């Protein structure tokens, strides 16, 4: 399908200059913020929740496309990007930590995800693990270390819903079904680091399809401290830390591909 238009994204391989690597924020408004770190970046498409900018790193094309919120939207985005030639995907998100030792503005680099989503089940049964690609994860770690960011590597819990799925009681009704009550403490006891909504789908589908995926999220809240509202400045710091880590990781991966004379796959 490399010569066809990806229906939901309104992109094709020529429009993205045959880019092999994509940065995937959830929020369409985060796309231009990431693009600021690329050379000569410009918007190439914006349809529904999928906003795309194309720029370059070290003269290599790099795509930034928003996925929207949740696994189903991620699956559409990654599927269509793969159809037009993208092979490596890095999620650049925000997250709520659930362990006391993780502070706001820290980073979480996910090496695996608890599959509390539904979309990943379209790719593999629940026994199949949602794991990141080791080379992408190592590049994210190397990037964070180079920039002296505080980061944590571990397991993420990916949910389909922001309120009930993450055992929040500050919803319209305050109702959380019985099977989810106490789940936050369970995940804490099992050393899960954070909640978010996309990594499990991304990791599962990419592993099944033979693609590479990693994820880095800036911590914008910690549930152990009552999830207090943080300042806009703190949110921006967390967001920029994640962005800078992902962009630098692209440099690491692209350098590796040139050295090995292979695609970023």
N, C-alpha and C positions, 0 to 999 in steps of 0.2 A: 504493500500500500504506500510505498515511499513516494510515488508520484501523484497521490491523491490527497485531497484536503481532509484532515481530521475533523469530523463533523462538529463535535462540541467545542473544540479548541480553535477551529478556523486557522489551522496551521498546516504547512506541508514541509517536506525536507528542504526545499529550496528557501522557503521563507526563514527557516531557522539556520540556514547556512550549514546544514548537515551536522549540527551540534550533537555531540554524544553524551553530554553531561547536562543535567538540569537541577537547579535549586528550586525547592518546592515549599514556599510559605503557604500557610492556609489563607491568610488575609490578603485580598487583592491590593490593599493599601500598603502592604509591606513590600510588594514587588518593586516599585520605584526606589524604595529605600535600599534594597539589595543592589539594584541596578546602578546606584551611585558608586558602588565599589568596583564596577566593571568599566572597561574602556569603551567609549563611543556607544553606550547602550541606548536603545530606543524601543518604544512600544511597537510590537508587531501584530498584536491581536488582543481583543478584549470581548469575550462573549460569555454571558452568564457570570459565574463566579471565577471563570478562568481568564486571568489577565497575564499576558506574556510580554516580556522584554527580552531582547537579544543584545548581548554585548560580547566582550572578549576578555580573556585572561591569557597573558603571554601569547598573544596573537591567535589563540584558539577560541572558537565560538562557544559561548556558554549561555544557556537559556535559563530564564527565571519565569516560572509559571505558578500562579496561585492555584491551590487545589480546592478551595472552599473548606467547609467544616465537616469532618467526619469521613469514615471509611468509604461509603458509596461514591462520594465525589472524588476521593483520591483514586479509586479504582478506575474511574472513567478517564481521569487525567493521565495516569501512568500508562494505561492501555493505549491511548491514542498517541502519546509521546513515543512509546515503544514502536508503534506502527510506522512512525516517520523517522525512526533511526536512533532515538535516545536510548542509552544503555546503562547509564549511571544516574542515580537519583539521591539527592540529599534533602531531607526534610529540615526546614528552618522554622522552628515554632516557638511558642511560649507555653509555659506549663505551671502547674501547681505541685509543689513538692509535698510529700507526706512523711518525710523523716526529719527529725528535729535538727540534725546536724547540717542540713542543707539550707543555705541562706538565700534570700531574695537577691537577684543579680548573678548568682552562681549559674553554672551550666549543667544540664544533664545530657550526657551522650548515651543514647540507648543502644545496648548490644542485644537486647531481646525485648519482647513485649508480651504481656498477658493478653490473650485474645478474648477480650470482653466485647468485641465488636461482632457484627453479623456479616459484614461484607467479606471478611477473609474466609468464611466458610464456603463461599462460592469457588474458592481456589483449592482448598484442601480441608480434610476433616480436622476436627479440633485437636487430635493427637499430633498433628504436624506442627512443629515449633515455628514461632515467628521470631526469626533471628536476623540481625543485620549482617551485611557483608563485612568480613574481617578487614579487608584492605581499606574500605571506606571508613570504618570505625577507627582504625589505626591512624588514618589521615586526619580525622577530626581530633583525636587525642593529641597528635603531634602539633596540630595547629593551635589548639588551646594552650598547650605547654609553651610554645614559642611566644605566645602573647601574654603569658603569665595570668591567664584567667583561672579562677577557681572552678573546677569541674568535677563531676561525679559520673562514673561509668557503671551502668547496671541495668536493671529490669524496670521497664515502664508498664503501667496498666493503661490499655487503650479501651475506652468506652464508647458506646454509641450515643449516649446522652450525657449532657453536662451536669444535670441536677441529680436525678434519681440514680443514674449509673455510677456517679461518683459520691453517692450517699450524702447529698446536700439536702438540708432541711429548710433552706431559705428560698424555697420555690413558691409558686402560687398557692398550693394547697398544703405544703409542708409534708406531704405524704411520700414515704419511701416504702416500697413493697417489702414484705417480711424477708424474702430471700436475699435482699440487699442490705438489710439492717445489720450493722456490725461488720460489713465487708471491708470498710476502711481500716479497722483495727487488724483484720485478718491479713490484708496486704502489707500493712506495716510490719507485722510479725514475720512475714515471709520476705522481708527486706526489699520489697518493691519501693522504688525511689519516688515515683511521681505518677500523676494522672495526666493523660492527654487523650486525643481522639483519632489519631491517624496512623501511628507507627505500626500497629499490628497488621492492618490491612496492607500497608506499604511493604513491610518485611515479608509477609507471607506470599503475596503475589509475586514479588520480585524473585524470591527464592524459587518458587514454582516455575516461573517463566525464564529462569536463567539470566536475570538482570541483577544489578548491584544496587544496594540501598543502604543508607545510613540516616541517622537523625540526631540533630542537636537542638535543644530547646533552652531558652532563657527562662530562669525561674522568676515568676512574677507574683507568687504567693506561696505561703506555707500553711497547710491545713492544721498543723500542730499548734500554731499560734492564733488560731481563730480566723485565719484567712482575712486579715485586716486589709483594708484598701490601701494600696501603696501610692506614692506620689507619681505623677506623670514622669518626672525626672528618673525615678528608679525604674519605671517600666521601660523607658527609652534605653537606659544602660543595659538592662537584661536583653532587650531586643537587639541592640547593637553588638553585644558580646556574642550572641548566637550568629548574627550575620557575618561578623568578622571571622569567626571560627570556620564557618562554612565556606566562605570565599577563599581563605587561606588553605583549607583542605582541598579545594579544587586545584589550587596551584601545585600541591603535593601530588595529587593524582595525575595531573597533566604532565608533570615532570617525570613521573614514573612511566607513563605511557610512551613518552618520547625516548626515554632511556632504553625501554624494552622494545621500542618500535612496534607497539601494538596499540589498538584502539582502547579508549577508556571504557572497557567492558569487563 
